[in-house]
Amino acid sequence: GDKAFAQFLTDEIKEERKIQKHKSLPKVSGGWELEVHGTEAKLVRKIAGEKITVTFNINNSIPPSVDDETQEEQKPDEQEPDLTSTPNFVVEVIKDDTKQTLVLDCHYPEDEVGHEGEEESDIFTIREVSFQPTGESDWKDTNYTLNTDSLDWALYDHLMDFLADRGVDNTFADELIELSTALEHQEYIKFLEDLKSFVKCQ
């Protein structure tokens, strides 16, 4: 059984390598620097007196596929649909002269992805906004968190503009999907390779 499993994994890795779009991770335009730690990625950009970081994790970032067709019905030569990774991402804006960091929790609404025709609609939304003490890794639940569900639209628009002025706009969000998808695929292939080594190990 393990031999067959290892063989299957070998073939699978070959296939995945074939469809891998990016041999190296795509860049995000606008002078963002990328740091990757396992499944977590961080983009950092500095502008006058401010540091903006965007953090996301590729785990559980691929929305469940809507196909009801079972895999068996799929003809072998049919291309599997491209999997797209749309992770939630957290934007932190740190101003040099304050002790607080503005934290905006953003996500891609499931129904929005793929409506390219509508110029007006944003491809990501802000879900929550809060202040956190700068430099502390653990966020406090006692800090007030603004949920945008019941927010005044004008305030919400200003928050979106605030992000856009700092380079977090639709173009950025599109490029983040590209990057995240490439990263997810890279990690998936690595996982298959680790699994193969594990299965082969006597």
C-alpha positions in Angstrom: 0.0 0.0 0.0 2.7 2.5 0.9 4.6 1.8 -2.4 1.5 2.7 -4.4 0.9 5.7 -2.2 4.5 6.9 -2.8 4.1 6.4 -6.5 0.9 8.3 -6.5 2.5 11.2 -4.7 5.4 11.2 -7.1 3.0 11.5 -10.1 1.0 14.1 -8.2 4.1 16.2 -7.5 5.0 16.0 -11.2 1.6 17.2 -12.2 1.5 20.0 -9.7 5.0 21.2 -10.8 3.7 21.3 -14.4 0.8 23.6 -13.5 2.8 25.8 -11.2 2.5 29.3 -12.6 5.3 30.9 -10.7 8.7 29.4 -10.1 9.4 32.2 -7.7 6.8 34.2 -5.8 5.2 37.1 -7.7 6.1 40.6 -6.5 3.6 43.0 -5.1 4.0 46.4 -6.8 4.4 49.6 -4.7 7.6 48.9 -2.8 6.3 46.2 -0.5 8.9 44.0 1.1 7.9 40.3 1.7 8.8 38.1 4.6 7.5 34.5 4.7 7.5 32.3 7.8 5.9 29.0 6.8 2.3 29.6 6.0 2.3 33.2 7.2 3.4 36.1 5.0 4.0 39.7 5.9 4.3 42.6 3.5 5.9 45.8 4.8 6.0 49.2 3.4 7.3 52.5 4.9 6.1 55.9 3.9 6.7 59.3 5.5 6.5 58.8 9.2 4.5 55.5 8.9 5.1 51.8 8.6 2.3 49.7 7.1 2.3 46.0 7.5 -0.1 43.5 5.9 -0.1 40.0 7.4 -1.9 36.9 6.1 -1.9 33.2 6.5 -2.5 30.8 3.6 -4.0 28.1 5.8 -7.7 27.6 5.1 -7.5 30.4 2.5 -9.0 28.5 -0.4 -12.8 28.8 -0.4 -14.6 25.4 -0.6 -15.4 24.5 -4.2 -19.0 24.7 -5.2 -18.9 21.8 -7.6 -21.3 19.0 -6.6 -19.8 16.7 -9.2 -17.8 14.0 -7.6 -14.3 13.7 -8.7 -15.0 10.3 -10.4 -17.2 12.0 -13.0 -14.4 14.3 -14.0 -12.7 13.1 -17.2 -9.0 12.7 -16.8 -8.1 15.3 -19.5 -10.4 18.0 -18.1 -8.5 20.8 -16.4 -9.2 21.1 -12.8 -10.5 24.6 -12.0 -7.8 26.9 -10.8 -7.7 27.1 -7.1 -7.5 30.7 -5.8 -6.3 31.6 -2.3 -8.2 34.5 -0.8 -6.9 34.8 2.7 -8.1 37.2 5.3 -5.5 39.9 5.9 -4.7 42.3 8.6 -3.4 45.8 7.9 -1.5 47.6 10.7 -0.7 51.2 10.4 2.0 52.4 12.8 2.8 56.1 13.0 6.2 57.0 14.3 5.1 59.4 17.0 2.2 57.5 18.6 2.1 54.5 20.9 -0.9 53.0 19.1 -1.2 50.9 16.0 -4.4 51.1 13.9 -5.4 47.6 13.0 -7.8 46.8 10.2 -9.0 43.3 9.7 -9.9 42.8 6.0 -11.3 39.9 4.0 -12.5 38.9 0.5 -16.2 38.5 0.5 -17.0 35.1 -1.1 -19.5 36.4 -3.6 -17.4 39.3 -4.8 -14.5 37.5 -6.4 -14.9 37.2 -10.1 -17.1 40.3 -10.8 -14.5 42.1 -12.8 -17.0 44.1 -14.8 -18.1 46.3 -11.9 -15.5 49.0 -11.6 -17.1 50.5 -8.5 -17.1 47.5 -6.1 -14.1 46.8 -3.9 -12.8 43.3 -4.0 -12.1 43.3 -0.3 -13.9 44.6 2.7 -12.8 45.9 6.1 -14.4 43.7 8.8 -13.1 45.2 12.0 -11.0 48.1 13.2 -9.2 48.6 16.5 -6.3 50.3 18.2 -3.6 48.1 19.7 -0.5 49.1 21.7 2.4 49.4 19.3 5.0 46.6 19.6 2.9 44.2 21.6 2.4 40.8 19.9 -0.7 39.9 21.9 -3.7 41.9 21.2 -6.0 42.8 24.0 -9.6 41.7 23.9 -10.3 44.6 26.2 -9.6 47.2 23.5 -12.6 48.5 21.7 -13.1 46.8 18.3 -15.3 48.5 15.8 -17.3 46.1 13.7 -18.1 47.5 10.3 -21.4 45.7 9.8 -23.4 48.5 11.3 -21.0 51.3 10.4 -21.9 54.7 8.9 -21.1 54.4 5.1 -19.3 57.7 5.0 -16.9 56.6 7.8 -16.4 53.2 6.1 -15.5 55.0 2.8 -13.0 57.2 4.6 -11.4 54.1 6.1 -11.2 52.5 2.6 -9.6 55.7 1.3 -7.3 55.8 4.2 -6.0 52.3 3.2 -5.9 53.2 -0.5 -3.7 56.2 0.3 -1.3 53.8 1.9 -1.2 51.4 -1.1 -3.9 49.0 0.1 -6.4 49.2 -2.8 -8.0 46.8 -5.3 -4.7 46.5 -7.3 -2.9 45.5 -4.1 -5.7 43.1 -3.1 -5.5 41.4 -6.6 -1.8 41.1 -6.3 -2.2 39.7 -2.8 -4.4 36.9 -4.2 -1.7 36.2 -6.8 1.0 36.0 -4.2 -1.1 34.0 -1.7 -2.2 31.5 -4.4 1.5 31.0 -5.5 2.6 30.6 -1.9 -0.2 28.2 -1.1 0.7 26.1 -4.2 4.4 26.1 -3.3 3.6 25.0 0.3 1.2 22.3 -1.1 4.0 20.8 -3.3 6.4 20.9 -0.4 3.8 19.1 1.8 3.4 16.4 -0.9 7.2 16.0 -1.0 7.4 15.7 2.8 4.5 13.2 2.8 6.3 11.2 0.1 9.5 11.1 2.2 7.4 10.2 5.3 5.6 7.3 3.5 8.8 5.9 2.1 10.6 6.0 5.4 11.1 2.5 6.7 
